[in-house]
Amino acid sequence: MAPASRIALIRHGQTEWAASGRHTSVTDIDLTEVGVGQARHLPTVLDVLGIHPISVLVSPRLRARRTAELAGLSVTAVDEDLAEWFYGDYEGLTTPEIRAQDPTWRIFDHGAPAGETVTDVQLRVDRVLARAAELLPAGDVVLVCHGHISRALAVGWTGLPMSAGTAIALDPAAVTVLAAHNDEPIIQHANYFR
């Protein structure tokens, strides 16, 4: 019996801003050389995890599209809902810089001023997961996107509140696998990049 189809969330490879901890949503920057190498290693990671994508949806941002291309993935569709959380006034800032202004700030609790709210992102997550669920009967689905939106997708899949997204790490070019066990949605693997 073949295993049930799964969803693989792939964070794009390293960029200069990711390496320095700067929040990057609409700023469209390319991968560093390290990021290129990470993206080229992704087929090995997917193989180790037993992911054989039938459908590949990708964020419209260059860093995600390049990651998919360098990983040799055949993109089925570019999906606007896979874009990173829009950071608004916090675009380009690091978490310590933001917390100097607001010591209690957490993206999964507060959203971003002049950017997206938690509710805005939850609606996008719901749409993406509904599209992925429609594709799953045909085989594994890969979503190539970004750190915070991937974390939101993972907790959305399991039915956890968005605030639980703070409990998941997702490094550049890491893979998180969403599956089901006894008909219950689970995070089967998180932040896998070996």
HELIX and SHEET records of a PDB file:
HELIX    1   1 GLU A   16  SER A   20  1                                   5    
HELIX    2   2 GLU A   33  LEU A   49  1                                  17    
HELIX    3   3 LEU A   62  LEU A   70  1                                   9    
HELIX    4   4 GLU A   80  LEU A   82  5                                   3    
HELIX    5   5 GLY A   88  TYR A   90  5                                   3    
HELIX    6   6 THR A   95  GLN A  101  1                                   7    
HELIX    7   7 ILE A  107  HIS A  110  1                                   4    
HELIX    8   8 VAL A  118  LEU A  135  1                                  18    
HELIX    9   9 LEU A  136  ALA A  138  5                                   3    
HELIX   10  10 GLY A  147  THR A  158  1                                  12    
HELIX   11  11 MET A  162  ALA A  167  5                                   6    
SHEET    1   A 6 ALA A  77  VAL A  78  0                                        
SHEET    2   A 6 PRO A  53  VAL A  58  1                                        
SHEET    3   A 6 ASP A 140  CYS A 145  1                                        
SHEET    4   A 6 ILE A   7  ARG A  11  1                                        
SHEET    5   A 6 VAL A 175  HIS A 181 -1                                        
SHEET    6   A 6 GLU A 184  TYR A 192 -1                                        
END                                                                             
